[in-house]
Amino acid sequence: MIISGKTGVGEVVRQNFRTAQLFREYNIDYCCGGEKSISEACNDAGITTDLLISQLENIAENSDPDTEYINSLAPDELSDYIVRRHHAYVRKNIPVISENLDKICDVHGSSYPELFKIRKLFAESAEELESHMNKEESILFPCILKMVKSKKEGSPYDPRSFGPVANPVRMMIAEHENEGKRFEKIAELSGNYIPPADACTSFRTSYRQLEEFERDLHRHVHLENNILFPEALRLEEELNGSKNK
């Protein structure tokens, strides 16, 4: 993989997901901020472009089987993968984390009042994510499935009632950004998920679960913002071009 200062952050991660860890270490947003160039991201992070490119190239020397699998999927297959892998993860873990946050707020909230703010933010995120995933599963992903089917069968493409696919895509990206900002606040309040020295097992477990949830969310958003959505937009443009010939 050839990387330059003009290469987009999201494109680097799309080609090799192993690079995501390095971006995390430098606090560079590779999912919601994936459109930024390497140079722009380095400028914002206060690091030299040459240093980051060198480190990224070292990582990218080794292929990533997971990345290769994801990039082999058609848009409808990737949509299904996101639902089975990431939507399922969110729905499974929200009640677990919520219950643990309730416990540590009850026991430790008087000593660590930030826990109440963290619980409130996570509850807001849980509600918004459920609504967000339902919209994807009932509106956007079925539209992507129909576009793929239209291309395979050579049948006419009938635009959805919401107009161009860019409309729901734009909405989903905006919602992704909102959740990214919400988890930035959670990370800040928790000291980047580092529990206090006197934290009990439940306290430590809750912070670990929150960190894992955020990492899964980053990958989830990356798959949509940097891979699925651009592919859906290209597919619609291709279908519209065929229709207009």
C-alpha positions in Angstrom: 0.0 0.0 0.0 1.3 3.4 -1.0 0.7 6.1 1.6 1.2 9.8 1.2 0.2 12.9 3.0 -2.8 13.2 0.7 -4.1 9.7 1.5 -7.3 9.7 3.5 -7.1 8.2 7.0 -10.2 6.1 6.3 -8.7 4.8 3.1 -5.6 3.6 5.0 -7.7 1.7 7.5 -9.9 0.3 4.7 -6.9 -1.3 3.2 -5.5 -2.6 6.4 -7.5 -2.5 9.6 -4.3 -3.2 11.7 -3.5 0.5 11.2 -6.5 1.5 13.3 -4.6 0.8 16.5 -1.9 3.3 15.6 -4.5 5.9 14.8 -6.1 5.3 18.2 -2.7 5.7 19.9 -2.3 9.1 18.3 -6.0 10.0 19.1 -6.7 10.3 15.4 -10.4 9.6 14.4 -10.3 7.1 11.6 -14.1 6.4 11.5 -16.0 9.7 11.6 -12.9 11.6 10.6 -11.9 9.2 7.9 -12.1 11.8 5.1 -9.2 13.7 6.6 -5.9 13.4 4.8 -2.9 12.0 6.7 -1.3 15.5 6.6 -4.4 17.1 8.1 -4.7 14.5 10.8 -1.0 14.8 11.7 -1.3 18.6 11.9 -4.3 18.3 14.2 -2.6 15.6 16.4 0.7 17.6 16.5 2.9 14.8 15.0 5.0 14.8 11.9 3.5 13.3 8.7 6.7 11.4 7.8 6.8 9.7 11.2 3.2 8.5 10.9 3.6 7.4 7.3 6.7 5.4 8.2 4.9 3.7 11.1 1.8 3.0 9.0 3.9 1.5 6.2 5.6 -0.8 8.7 2.2 -2.1 9.8 0.8 -2.4 6.3 3.7 -4.6 5.2 1.7 -7.5 6.7 -1.6 -8.3 5.2 -4.7 -8.5 7.4 -7.1 -11.5 6.7 -10.0 -9.7 8.3 -9.6 -6.7 6.1 -9.3 -8.9 3.0 -12.5 -10.7 4.0 -14.4 -7.4 4.5 -13.2 -6.0 1.2 -14.3 -9.1 -0.6 -18.0 -8.6 0.4 -20.6 -7.1 -1.9 -22.5 -4.1 -0.3 -25.5 -6.3 0.6 -23.2 -8.9 2.2 -21.4 -6.2 4.1 -24.8 -4.9 5.3 -25.7 -8.3 6.6 -22.3 -8.7 8.3 -22.7 -5.4 10.1 -26.1 -6.5 11.4 -24.9 -9.9 12.5 -21.6 -8.7 14.0 -22.0 -5.1 15.2 -25.7 -4.6 15.7 -25.9 -7.9 17.6 -23.0 -6.8 19.7 -24.6 -3.5 20.6 -28.0 -5.1 21.5 -26.3 -7.8 23.6 -24.0 -5.5 25.6 -26.2 -2.5 26.3 -28.2 -4.2 29.1 -25.1 -5.7 30.6 -23.2 -2.4 30.7 -26.3 -0.6 31.9 -26.8 -3.0 34.8 -23.1 -2.7 35.8 -23.2 1.1 35.7 -26.3 1.1 37.9 -24.4 -1.1 40.5 -21.3 1.1 40.6 -23.3 4.3 40.8 -25.2 2.9 43.8 -22.0 1.8 45.5 -19.4 4.3 44.4 -21.4 7.3 43.1 -20.9 9.4 46.3 -17.2 9.1 46.0 -17.0 9.3 42.2 -19.9 11.5 41.0 -18.7 11.4 37.4 -20.2 7.9 37.3 -23.7 9.4 37.1 -22.7 11.5 34.1 -21.2 8.4 32.4 -24.4 6.4 33.1 -26.6 9.2 31.7 -24.4 9.5 28.5 -24.4 5.8 28.0 -28.2 5.6 28.4 -28.6 8.3 25.8 -26.3 6.5 23.5 -28.1 3.2 24.0 -31.4 4.8 23.0 -30.0 6.6 20.0 -28.1 3.5 18.7 -31.2 1.3 18.9 -33.1 3.9 16.8 -30.2 4.3 14.5 -29.8 0.5 13.9 -33.6 0.1 13.3 -33.5 2.8 10.6 -30.5 1.1 8.9 -32.2 -2.3 9.0 -35.6 -1.1 7.9 -34.7 1.6 5.3 -31.1 1.9 4.2 -29.9 -1.7 4.1 -33.0 -3.0 2.3 -32.4 -0.3 -0.3 -28.8 -1.4 -0.7 -30.0 -5.0 -1.1 -32.4 -4.0 -3.9 -29.7 -2.0 -5.7 -27.4 -5.0 -5.7 -30.2 -7.2 -6.9 -31.0 -4.7 -9.7 -27.4 -4.7 -10.8 -27.1 -8.5 -10.8 -30.4 -9.0 -12.7 -30.0 -6.1 -15.0 -33.5 -5.0 -13.9 -34.6 -1.3 -13.7 -33.6 0.5 -10.5 -36.5 2.2 -8.8 -35.4 5.0 -6.4 -36.7 4.7 -2.9 -39.4 7.0 -1.5 -36.7 9.0 0.3 -35.0 9.9 -2.9 -31.3 9.4 -3.5 -29.5 7.0 -1.2 -27.4 9.9 -0.2 -30.3 11.2 2.0 -30.3 8.4 4.5 -26.5 8.0 4.2 -26.1 11.7 5.2 -28.4 11.1 8.2 -26.6 8.0 9.4 -23.2 9.8 9.2 -24.5 12.7 11.2 -25.8 10.2 13.9 -22.4 8.5 13.9 -20.7 11.8 14.6 -23.1 12.4 17.5 -22.3 9.0 19.1 -18.6 9.6 18.5 -18.8 12.9 20.4 -20.8 11.2 23.2 -18.2 8.6 23.7 -15.5 11.2 23.7 -17.2 12.7 26.7 -17.4 9.2 28.4 -13.8 8.6 27.8 -12.8 12.0 29.2 -15.0 11.5 32.3 -13.5 8.0 32.9 -9.9 9.2 32.4 -9.7 7.1 29.2 -11.3 4.1 31.0 -8.7 3.9 33.7 -10.4 3.1 37.0 -9.2 4.6 40.3 -6.7 2.6 42.4 -9.3 1.6 44.9 -11.8 0.4 42.3 -13.6 -2.9 43.0 -14.0 -5.6 40.4 -17.4 -4.3 39.1 -15.9 -0.8 38.7 -13.0 -2.2 36.7 -15.2 -4.4 34.6 -17.6 -1.5 33.8 -14.7 0.6 32.5 -13.3 -2.3 30.5 -16.8 -3.0 28.9 -17.2 0.7 28.0 -13.8 0.8 26.3 -14.6 -2.4 24.4 -18.0 -1.0 23.4 -16.4 2.2 22.1 -13.8 0.2 20.1 -16.5 -1.9 18.5 -18.5 1.2 17.7 -15.4 2.7 16.0 -15.0 -0.4 13.8 -18.8 -0.4 13.2 -18.8 3.2 12.0 -15.6 2.7 9.9 -17.2 -0.2 8.0 -20.2 2.0 7.2 -18.6 5.5 6.7 -15.5 4.4 4.9 -16.6 1.2 3.0 -20.4 0.5 2.8 -21.8 4.0 2.3 -19.3 5.0 -0.5 -20.0 1.7 -2.2 -23.7 2.3 -2.0 -23.4 5.8 -3.5 -21.2 4.4 -6.3 -23.7 1.6 -7.0 -26.6 4.0 -7.2 -24.6 6.3 -9.6 -23.8 3.3 -11.8 -27.5 2.2 -11.9 -28.7 5.7 -12.7 -26.1 6.0 -15.4 -27.3 2.7 -17.0 -30.9 3.9 -16.8 -30.1 7.2 -18.5 -28.3 5.5 -21.5 
